[in-house]
């Protein structure tokens, strides 16, 4: 979480560069964020790395989280330390069909949903979601997402009101929240880190 905080300002400077062709899509925003968090890891001389997209070679899950943290071990492959899904808020156009994508989506591709059904995070007890806030404020999105979770818990027994997001810390450019994802294989703690991109 401290790495995320330290990466916020360099990331915001990077995406405001005049050399970048805007608007940036989710993959492009994620790529730039991963580049900037890698700089922080190297500056702090941490003994782990970060890479874009994780293909699960241990559990065979089909989902591919947007980025992951891993041990640095020569001649060895280790399970990820932490995997992260990235989402834009609001979801990209068309406006209504993907509105709730942070929580649930078409083909079971919602951000939180992927963790709940085991598409992401197999073998882990804690994972993350990175939110790129493109309009409205943090409070708006916390309320909207919690409403979507509450609504889903009324129509789908695999969802529970206890899965709503809890705000831990908010600063001017970023917000950190956590939540619980209830899974058949064991509950998962989710760390939500949101950055205002505009």
C-alpha positions as CSV (number, residue, x, y, z in Angstrom):
1,X,0.0,0.0,0.0
2,X,2.9,2.3,0.7
3,X,4.2,1.6,-2.8
4,X,0.9,2.5,-4.3
5,X,0.9,5.8,-2.4
6,X,4.4,6.6,-3.5
7,X,3.6,5.8,-7.1
8,X,0.5,8.0,-7.2
9,X,2.3,11.4,-7.9
10,X,4.8,10.0,-10.5
11,X,2.0,8.1,-12.2
12,X,-0.1,11.3,-12.4
13,X,2.9,13.2,-13.8
14,X,3.5,10.5,-16.4
15,X,-0.1,10.4,-17.7
16,X,-0.1,14.2,-18.0
17,X,2.9,14.2,-20.3
18,X,2.4,16.2,-23.5
19,X,3.9,13.3,-25.5
20,X,1.0,10.9,-24.6
21,X,-1.9,10.6,-26.9
22,X,-5.1,10.9,-24.8
23,X,-7.5,9.5,-23.9
24,X,-5.8,6.5,-22.4
25,X,-7.6,3.2,-22.1
26,X,-7.5,0.9,-19.1
27,X,-4.6,-1.2,-20.5
28,X,-2.6,1.9,-21.2
29,X,-3.2,3.4,-17.8
30,X,-2.3,0.1,-16.2
31,X,0.9,-0.2,-18.2
32,X,2.0,3.3,-17.1
33,X,1.1,2.6,-13.5
34,X,3.1,-0.6,-13.5
35,X,6.1,1.2,-15.1
36,X,6.0,3.8,-12.3
37,X,5.5,1.3,-9.4
38,X,8.5,-0.7,-10.8
39,X,10.6,2.5,-10.5
40,X,9.6,2.7,-6.8
41,X,10.4,-0.9,-6.2
42,X,13.9,-0.4,-7.7
43,X,14.5,2.9,-5.8
44,X,13.6,1.1,-2.5
45,X,15.6,-2.0,-3.4
46,X,12.8,-4.4,-2.6
47,X,13.5,-8.0,-3.3
48,X,10.4,-8.5,-5.5
49,X,9.2,-7.4,-8.9
50,X,6.1,-6.3,-10.7
51,X,4.9,-7.3,-14.2
52,X,1.9,-6.8,-16.4
53,X,-0.6,-9.7,-16.7
54,X,-0.4,-12.9,-14.8
55,X,-1.1,-16.3,-16.5
56,X,-1.7,-18.8,-13.8
57,X,0.8,-21.7,-14.2
58,X,0.0,-23.2,-10.8
59,X,-3.8,-23.5,-10.5
60,X,-4.7,-23.3,-14.1
61,X,-7.3,-20.6,-13.7
62,X,-8.3,-18.9,-16.9
63,X,-8.5,-15.3,-15.8
64,X,-5.5,-13.0,-16.4
65,X,-5.2,-10.2,-13.7
66,X,-3.8,-6.9,-15.0
67,X,-0.6,-7.1,-13.0
68,X,1.2,-9.0,-10.3
69,X,4.0,-8.8,-7.7
70,X,6.4,-11.7,-7.6
71,X,9.6,-13.0,-5.9
72,X,12.9,-12.6,-7.7
73,X,14.4,-16.0,-7.8
74,X,16.8,-17.1,-10.5
75,X,15.9,-20.5,-12.1
76,X,12.7,-20.7,-10.2
77,X,9.0,-19.9,-10.8
78,X,7.0,-18.9,-7.7
79,X,3.4,-18.2,-7.2
80,X,2.6,-14.5,-7.2
81,X,2.7,-12.6,-4.0
82,X,-0.2,-10.4,-4.9
83,X,-2.4,-10.0,-8.1
84,X,-4.3,-6.9,-9.1
85,X,-7.2,-6.2,-11.4
86,X,-7.6,-2.7,-12.8
87,X,-10.8,-0.9,-13.6
88,X,-11.9,2.5,-14.8
89,X,-14.6,4.4,-13.0
90,X,-16.9,5.0,-14.7
91,X,-16.7,2.0,-16.9
92,X,-16.0,3.0,-20.6
93,X,-18.8,3.5,-23.0
94,X,-21.4,2.3,-23.8
95,X,-22.5,3.9,-20.5
96,X,-25.1,1.5,-19.3
97,X,-24.2,-2.0,-20.4
98,X,-20.9,-2.1,-18.3
99,X,-21.9,0.4,-15.6
100,X,-21.3,-2.0,-12.7
101,X,-18.2,-3.7,-14.1
102,X,-16.1,-2.9,-11.0
103,X,-18.4,-5.3,-9.2
104,X,-20.1,-7.6,-11.8
105,X,-19.9,-7.9,-15.5
106,X,-20.9,-9.7,-18.6
107,X,-19.4,-13.3,-18.8
108,X,-18.5,-13.1,-15.1
109,X,-15.9,-10.4,-15.8
110,X,-16.6,-7.9,-13.0
111,X,-13.6,-6.8,-11.0
112,X,-14.7,-8.1,-7.6
113,X,-16.7,-11.0,-9.2
114,X,-13.5,-12.4,-10.8
115,X,-12.0,-12.9,-7.3
116,X,-15.2,-14.3,-5.9
117,X,-15.5,-17.1,-8.5
118,X,-11.8,-17.9,-8.5
119,X,-10.9,-16.5,-11.9
120,X,-8.3,-14.4,-10.1
121,X,-6.4,-14.9,-6.8
122,X,-6.3,-18.7,-6.6
123,X,-4.0,-19.8,-3.8
124,X,-3.9,-16.2,-2.3
125,X,-5.5,-14.7,0.8
126,X,-5.1,-11.1,-0.2
127,X,-5.3,-9.4,-3.7
128,X,-6.1,-6.0,-5.1
129,X,-8.1,-3.8,-7.4
130,X,-6.7,-0.6,-8.8
131,X,-9.4,2.0,-9.7
132,X,-8.7,4.8,-12.1
133,X,-11.2,7.5,-11.1
134,X,-12.0,9.6,-14.2
135,X,-15.0,11.6,-12.9
136,X,-16.9,12.2,-9.7
137,X,-15.1,11.9,-6.3
138,X,-14.1,8.9,-4.1
139,X,-17.2,9.2,-1.9
140,X,-19.5,8.9,-5.0
141,X,-17.8,5.7,-6.1
142,X,-17.7,4.1,-2.7
143,X,-21.4,4.7,-2.3
144,X,-22.2,3.5,-5.9
145,X,-20.2,0.3,-5.5
146,X,-21.6,-0.5,-2.1
147,X,-25.1,0.0,-3.5
148,X,-24.3,-2.4,-6.3
149,X,-23.0,-5.0,-3.8
150,X,-26.1,-4.6,-1.6
151,X,-28.4,-4.9,-4.6
152,X,-26.5,-8.0,-5.8
153,X,-26.8,-9.6,-2.4
154,X,-30.6,-9.3,-2.7
155,X,-30.8,-11.3,-5.9
156,X,-27.8,-13.7,-5.7
157,X,-27.1,-15.7,-2.5
158,X,-23.4,-15.9,-3.3
159,X,-23.1,-12.2,-2.5
160,X,-23.4,-10.8,1.0
161,X,-23.8,-7.3,2.4
162,X,-20.6,-7.9,4.4
163,X,-18.7,-7.5,1.2
164,X,-19.1,-3.8,1.0
165,X,-16.1,-1.5,0.8
166,X,-14.6,0.1,3.9
167,X,-12.7,3.3,3.6
168,X,-9.3,3.2,5.3
169,X,-7.6,6.4,4.2
170,X,-8.2,9.1,1.6
171,X,-5.8,11.8,0.5
172,X,-6.3,14.5,-2.2
173,X,-5.3,12.2,-5.1
174,X,-5.8,8.7,-3.9
175,X,-8.0,6.6,-1.7
176,X,-7.4,3.2,0.0
177,X,-10.3,0.9,0.9
178,X,-10.7,-2.8,1.8
179,X,-13.3,-5.4,1.5
180,X,-14.0,-9.1,1.9
181,X,-14.7,-11.4,-1.1
182,X,-16.6,-14.4,0.0
183,X,-15.5,-17.5,-1.9
184,X,-16.3,-21.2,-1.7
185,X,-12.6,-21.9,-1.4
186,X,-12.1,-19.4,1.5
187,X,-12.6,-15.7,1.9
188,X,-10.3,-13.3,0.3
189,X,-9.3,-9.8,1.6
190,X,-9.4,-7.2,-1.2
191,X,-7.3,-4.0,-1.1
192,X,-8.8,-1.3,-3.3
193,X,-6.6,1.6,-4.3
194,X,-8.1,4.4,-6.3
195,X,-6.3,7.2,-8.1
196,X,-7.9,10.3,-9.7
197,X,-6.7,10.5,-13.2
198,X,-8.3,13.8,-14.1
